[in-house]
Amino acid sequence: MTTHPQPGDGSPAHPVPLRILPSSRDEPAGEATVSPQSILADLTAELVASRGGLDSQVCVTLDVPEDLWLEADSRLVRRLLAPLLRRGVDAARRQPPSGRSRPEVLVTGIRYPDRIELEFADSGAGMTPRERNTLPHRGSATSPSQESTDPVLDDVLRLAVSLGGTVSALDCPEGGSAVTLHLPIRRVALRHAA
């Protein structure tokens, strides 16, 4: 477990509720690539360092191999991942009180030959009505309702599409929710994102 001092309060270093599962990196040589794992680790560290960020009650686990990469502008990928991570943490905080373990967010990454998938699963109470109206439901052919939507997630959807990707979501039967981001690996598929 990594330790970081709490900014501004002069307290000694304390454990950070972040786990990054080890993996290897197999990145193509000579290509401008982005590591979602690296970006997610940075974003989680920023949440820990911010006053309204993570607390010891929410555990974030990154199960995203370093050999997941894509050809893209790192700033765009960061703008896409930051609200999804924040949404997962906020949802985990809304976890209903019960005998379950502490709230958590698990970010899992999988590489396919042409794309990567990143799933942001939380142990919260499920999606809010605005999130349900914004995010397409996994496995559904219909688009979400056009009632009140979440403006931050509206931006996430637009950015994902501009990168050649998609976003889907579902409420998990065992509790919590999962948002899955699908992005193409190669820049050829990402040309219109710039």
C-alpha positions as CSV (number, residue, x, y, z in Angstrom):
1,M,0.0,0.0,0.0
2,T,1.3,3.5,-0.9
3,T,1.5,6.2,1.7
4,H,1.2,10.0,1.1
5,P,1.1,12.8,3.6
6,Q,-2.2,14.6,4.0
7,P,-1.7,18.0,2.3
8,G,-1.7,21.1,4.5
9,D,-2.4,19.5,7.9
10,G,1.2,18.7,8.8
11,S,0.2,15.2,9.8
12,P,2.5,12.2,9.2
13,A,2.1,10.0,6.2
14,H,-1.0,7.8,6.4
15,P,-2.1,4.7,4.3
16,V,-3.9,5.6,1.1
17,P,-6.9,3.4,0.1
18,L,-5.4,2.6,-3.3
19,R,-4.3,-0.7,-4.7
20,I,-2.6,-1.1,-8.1
21,L,-2.3,-4.7,-9.1
22,P,1.1,-5.5,-10.7
23,S,1.4,-6.2,-14.4
24,S,3.9,-6.0,-17.2
25,R,4.2,-3.4,-19.9
26,D,4.3,-4.4,-23.6
27,E,4.1,-1.1,-25.5
28,P,4.8,-0.8,-29.2
29,A,8.1,1.0,-29.9
30,G,8.1,4.3,-31.7
31,E,4.4,5.1,-31.4
32,A,2.8,7.9,-29.3
33,T,0.8,5.9,-26.8
34,V,-1.2,6.5,-23.6
35,S,-1.3,4.3,-20.6
36,P,-4.8,4.4,-19.0
37,Q,-3.3,2.7,-15.9
38,S,-0.8,5.5,-15.4
39,I,-3.5,8.2,-15.9
40,L,-5.8,6.4,-13.5
41,A,-3.0,6.1,-10.8
42,D,-2.3,9.9,-11.2
43,L,-6.1,10.7,-10.9
44,T,-6.5,8.6,-7.8
45,A,-3.5,10.2,-6.2
46,E,-5.0,13.6,-6.9
47,L,-8.3,12.5,-5.3
48,V,-6.4,11.4,-2.3
49,A,-4.5,14.7,-2.1
50,S,-7.6,16.9,-2.5
51,R,-9.6,17.9,0.5
52,G,-12.9,16.6,-0.9
53,G,-11.3,13.5,-2.4
54,L,-10.9,10.0,-1.2
55,D,-11.1,9.2,2.5
56,S,-10.2,6.1,4.4
57,Q,-13.7,4.8,3.9
58,V,-13.4,4.3,0.1
59,C,-10.9,1.8,-1.3
60,V,-9.9,2.2,-5.0
61,T,-8.4,-0.8,-6.7
62,L,-6.8,-0.5,-10.2
63,D,-6.8,-3.8,-12.0
64,V,-5.6,-2.2,-15.2
65,P,-2.5,-3.8,-16.8
66,E,0.3,-1.5,-17.9
67,D,0.3,-3.2,-21.3
68,L,-3.1,-1.6,-22.0
69,W,-2.3,1.3,-24.2
70,L,-3.9,3.3,-27.0
71,E,-2.8,5.9,-29.5
72,A,-4.5,9.1,-28.3
73,D,-3.9,12.5,-26.8
74,S,-3.3,11.9,-23.1
75,R,-5.2,15.1,-22.2
76,L,-8.3,13.8,-23.9
77,V,-8.0,10.4,-22.2
78,R,-7.5,12.1,-18.9
79,R,-10.7,14.3,-19.4
80,L,-12.6,11.0,-20.2
81,L,-11.3,9.0,-17.2
82,A,-11.4,11.6,-14.5
83,P,-15.2,12.0,-14.3
84,L,-15.8,8.2,-14.5
85,L,-13.4,7.6,-11.6
86,R,-15.0,10.5,-9.6
87,R,-18.5,9.1,-10.3
88,G,-17.4,5.7,-9.0
89,V,-16.0,7.2,-5.8
90,D,-19.1,9.3,-5.3
91,A,-21.4,6.3,-5.9
92,A,-19.4,4.2,-3.5
93,R,-19.9,6.8,-0.8
94,R,-23.6,6.5,-1.3
95,Q,-23.4,2.8,-0.3
96,P,-26.3,2.0,1.9
97,P,-25.3,1.2,5.5
98,S,-25.1,-2.6,6.0
99,G,-22.8,-5.3,7.2
100,R,-20.9,-5.2,3.9
101,S,-17.3,-4.3,3.8
102,R,-16.2,-0.7,3.3
103,P,-17.2,1.1,0.1
104,E,-15.0,0.4,-2.9
105,V,-14.3,1.2,-6.5
106,L,-12.7,-1.4,-8.8
107,V,-11.4,-0.3,-12.2
108,T,-10.7,-3.3,-14.4
109,G,-9.0,-3.1,-17.8
110,I,-9.1,-5.7,-20.7
111,R,-7.3,-5.5,-24.0
112,Y,-8.7,-6.9,-27.2
113,P,-6.9,-6.9,-30.6
114,D,-8.6,-3.7,-31.7
115,R,-9.8,-2.0,-28.5
116,I,-9.6,-1.7,-24.7
117,E,-12.4,-1.9,-22.2
118,L,-12.2,-0.1,-18.8
119,E,-15.0,-0.9,-16.3
120,F,-15.6,1.3,-13.3
121,A,-17.5,-0.8,-10.8
122,D,-18.6,0.6,-7.4
123,S,-20.3,-0.8,-4.3
124,G,-22.8,2.0,-4.0
125,A,-26.5,2.1,-4.0
126,G,-26.8,2.0,-7.8
127,M,-27.2,4.7,-10.5
128,T,-29.0,7.9,-9.8
129,P,-32.1,8.7,-12.0
130,R,-30.0,11.4,-13.9
131,E,-27.2,8.8,-14.5
132,R,-29.8,6.3,-15.8
133,N,-31.1,8.9,-18.2
134,T,-27.6,9.8,-19.4
135,L,-25.8,6.5,-19.8
136,P,-26.8,3.9,-22.4
137,H,-27.7,0.6,-20.6
138,R,-25.4,-2.3,-21.5
139,G,-27.1,-4.8,-23.8
140,S,-30.0,-2.4,-24.6
141,A,-30.7,-1.3,-28.1
142,T,-32.6,1.7,-27.0
143,S,-31.1,5.0,-26.1
144,P,-31.6,6.5,-22.6
145,S,-34.5,8.7,-21.8
146,Q,-34.2,12.4,-22.8
147,E,-35.4,13.5,-19.4
148,S,-33.0,15.3,-17.0
149,T,-29.5,14.1,-17.6
150,D,-26.1,14.5,-15.9
151,P,-24.1,17.2,-17.7
152,V,-20.7,15.8,-16.7
153,L,-21.7,12.4,-18.1
154,D,-23.2,14.0,-21.2
155,D,-19.7,15.4,-21.8
156,V,-18.1,12.0,-21.2
157,L,-20.4,10.4,-23.8
158,R,-19.5,13.1,-26.4
159,L,-15.8,12.8,-25.7
160,A,-15.9,8.9,-25.9
161,V,-17.7,9.2,-29.3
162,S,-15.2,11.7,-30.5
163,L,-12.4,9.2,-29.7
164,G,-14.3,6.5,-31.6
165,G,-15.5,4.8,-28.4
166,T,-18.7,4.0,-26.5
167,V,-19.9,4.0,-22.9
168,S,-22.4,1.7,-21.3
169,A,-23.7,1.2,-17.8
170,L,-25.8,-1.1,-15.6
171,D,-26.9,-1.5,-12.1
172,C,-25.3,-4.7,-10.7
173,P,-27.7,-7.3,-9.2
174,E,-25.5,-7.7,-6.1
175,G,-25.5,-3.9,-5.6
176,G,-23.6,-1.0,-7.0
177,S,-23.2,-0.1,-10.6
178,A,-20.7,-0.5,-13.4
179,V,-19.8,1.9,-16.2
180,T,-17.8,0.4,-19.1
181,L,-15.7,2.5,-21.5
182,H,-14.8,0.9,-24.9
183,L,-12.0,2.7,-26.8
184,P,-10.2,1.7,-30.0
185,I,-6.4,1.2,-29.7
186,R,-5.1,2.5,-33.0
187,R,-4.9,6.2,-34.0
188,V,-6.4,5.3,-37.4
189,A,-9.7,4.9,-35.6
190,L,-9.1,8.1,-33.5
191,R,-8.4,10.5,-36.4
192,H,-11.5,12.5,-35.9
193,A,-10.9,13.1,-32.2
194,A,-8.4,15.9,-32.7
